[in-house]
Amino acid sequence: MGAIKTLIIGSGGMLGTDLCKVFPDAVKLAHRELDITNREQVLESIQRIKPDIVINAAAYTDVDGCEDNRDLAFQVNGYGPGYIAEACSKIGATLVHFSTDYVFDGSRNEYIESDTPDPINVYGKSKLLGEQKIAENTADYRIIRISWLFGIHGRNFVETMLKLSSQMDKVKVVNDQFGKPTYTVDLANKIKDIIELETGIYHLTNDGVCSWYEFASAVIDNAVPCTSEEFPRKAKRPKYSVLVNTKTEPMRHWKEALKAYMKERNK
Ligand SMILES: NC(=O)c1ccc[n+]([C@@H]2O[C@H](COP(=O)([O-])OP(=O)(O)OC[C@H]3O[C@@H](n4cnc5c(N)ncnc54)[C@H](OP(=O)(O)O)[C@@H]3O)[C@@H](O)[C@H]2O)c1
């Protein structure tokens, strides 16, 4: 049997770039090379490349932007993954796709993989449609729900805090939304293990729960807590969208992962 051929879609994004390091021999397609909203292009590319595994890291991730650009959100996060799944099914490839804690409404304490999603913003609804379209179009998928990503190769909360901290005396950060920060490198390194598991939905995050304020306080020393009401955003955010992983080994605590991130960024 020949070597396993992997295709990474959305290879230019924050997670996509770290996935490329874990899968150096993969065929990589960035946004300019493949638009996942173009069904014909998706089918043609995947049928031509004939990968054994397709990892889709492409998405429209601007949560507030999704409220204004609803159609684009549903095309990229909903229908696009469905086209990729259709193409994977045609050639017998395994699809690895990323979804989000924002498919849940955040009214409960914790969510396991089998809990019923009920998103409260357009981003969450569009990502849930993506999960549904994948399950409709292929039987061989790993949908990995992740949360609060930080990685070297993208705009992320840690960098935003460092920037604001250098510009302001005090940085107000919401202390009533809770989640699990997750380092893109840790996530990328786990994908090979998940591929070996059975088809289905997985929750995968670094260990440990915190509020955005607690997360900020681990990065900067001038964060001050505030409520979501004091910091209105276009999209509603779930209050407590904590993903519980019941299917795989837990990953290290987010504080350990943050240390590794800081070391890497300061190199
Ligand atoms: N960031 C988080 O906190 C977070 C939390 C939970 C789940 N996730 C999920 O994790 C995955 C990776 O997120 P990320 O933070 O790495 O995202 P990201 O940095 O925004 O990267 C997404 C990539 O997708 C590309 N893209 C956008 N529209 C596309 C299209 N129509 N066709 C092809 N490519 C397209 C973007 O290209 P352009 O830049 O050129 O548009 C970008 O390179 C996504 O599925 C996201 O929903 C992220």
The ligand as a Tripos MOL2 file, in Angstrom:
@<TRIPOS>MOLECULE
LIG
   48    52     1     0     0
SMALL
NO_CHARGES

@<TRIPOS>ATOM
      1 N1        -10.5770   30.8660   16.0830 N.am      1 LIG1
      2 C1        -11.3130   30.3170   17.0290 C.2       1 LIG1
      3 O1        -11.3310   30.7590   18.1850 O.2       1 LIG1
      4 C2        -12.1560   29.1000   16.7250 C.ar      1 LIG1
      5 C3        -12.9800   28.5800   17.7330 C.ar      1 LIG1
      6 C4        -13.7400   27.4530   17.4610 C.ar      1 LIG1
      7 C5        -13.6980   26.8480   16.2180 C.ar      1 LIG1
      8 N2        -12.9050   27.3710   15.2450 N.ar      1 LIG1
      9 C6        -12.8660   26.7030   13.9310 C.3       1 LIG1
     10 O2        -11.5450   26.2790   13.6800 O.3       1 LIG1
     11 C7        -11.2810   26.2970   12.2720 C.3       1 LIG1
     12 C8        -10.0010   27.0800   12.0010 C.3       1 LIG1
     13 O3        -10.1760   28.4000   12.4970 O.3       1 LIG1
     14 P1         -9.0100   29.5040   12.4110 P.3       1 LIG1
     15 O4         -9.1140   30.3030   13.6490 O.co2     1 LIG1
     16 O5         -7.7400   28.8800   12.0110 O.co2     1 LIG1
     17 O6         -9.5740   30.3950   11.2120 O.3       1 LIG1
     18 P2         -8.8560   31.4990   10.3170 P.3       1 LIG1
     19 O7         -7.5040   31.8400   10.8480 O.co2     1 LIG1
     20 O8         -9.8540   32.5790   10.1010 O.co2     1 LIG1
     21 O9         -8.6150   30.7010    8.9560 O.3       1 LIG1
     22 C9         -9.6780   30.3700    8.1180 C.3       1 LIG1
     23 C10        -9.1210   30.2360    6.7300 C.3       1 LIG1
     24 O10       -10.2080   29.9250    5.8550 O.3       1 LIG1
     25 C11       -10.0410   30.7000    4.6690 C.3       1 LIG1
     26 N3        -11.3140   30.8690    3.9720 N.ar      1 LIG1
     27 C12       -12.3190   31.7420    4.2360 C.ar      1 LIG1
     28 N4        -13.3040   31.5990    3.3280 N.ar      1 LIG1
     29 C13       -12.9060   30.6130    2.4830 C.ar      1 LIG1
     30 C14       -13.4700   30.0210    1.3290 C.ar      1 LIG1
     31 N5        -14.6600   30.4170    0.8430 N.pl3     1 LIG1
     32 N6        -12.7980   29.0370    0.7020 N.ar      1 LIG1
     33 C15       -11.5770   28.6350    1.1500 C.ar      1 LIG1
     34 N7        -10.9740   29.1690    2.2240 N.ar      1 LIG1
     35 C16       -11.6370   30.1470    2.8870 C.ar      1 LIG1
     36 C17        -9.4740   32.0110    5.1570 C.3       1 LIG1
     37 O11        -8.8750   32.6930    4.0880 O.3       1 LIG1
     38 P3         -8.9500   34.3270    4.0190 P.3       1 LIG1
     39 O12        -8.2330   34.8010    5.2280 O.co2     1 LIG1
     40 O13        -8.2840   34.6130    2.7250 O.co2     1 LIG1
     41 O14       -10.4150   34.6580    4.0290 O.co2     1 LIG1
     42 C18        -8.4790   31.5290    6.2020 C.3       1 LIG1
     43 O15        -7.2330   31.2240    5.6150 O.3       1 LIG1
     44 C19       -12.5520   26.8650   11.6310 C.3       1 LIG1
     45 O16       -13.3720   25.8140   11.2160 O.3       1 LIG1
     46 C20       -13.2270   27.6140   12.7700 C.3       1 LIG1
     47 O17       -14.6170   27.7220   12.5910 O.3       1 LIG1
     48 C21       -12.1270   28.4810   15.4600 C.ar      1 LIG1
@<TRIPOS>BOND
     1     1     2 1
     2     2     3 2
     3     2     4 1
     4     4     5 ar
     5     4    48 ar
     6     5     6 ar
     7     6     7 ar
     8     7     8 ar
     9     8     9 1
    10     8    48 ar
    11     9    10 1
    12     9    46 1
    13    10    11 1
    14    11    12 1
    15    11    44 1
    16    12    13 1
    17    13    14 1
    18    14    15 2
    19    14    16 1
    20    14    17 1
    21    17    18 1
    22    18    19 2
    23    18    20 1
    24    18    21 1
    25    21    22 1
    26    22    23 1
    27    23    24 1
    28    23    42 1
    29    24    25 1
    30    25    26 1
    31    25    36 1
    32    26    27 ar
    33    26    35 ar
    34    27    28 ar
    35    28    29 ar
    36    29    30 ar
    37    29    35 ar
    38    30    31 1
    39    30    32 ar
    40    32    33 ar
    41    33    34 ar
    42    34    35 ar
    43    36    37 1
    44    36    42 1
    45    37    38 1
    46    38    39 2
    47    38    40 1
    48    38    41 1
    49    42    43 1
    50    44    45 1
    51    44    46 1
    52    46    47 1
@<TRIPOS>SUBSTRUCTURE
     1 LIG1         1 GROUP 0 **** ****
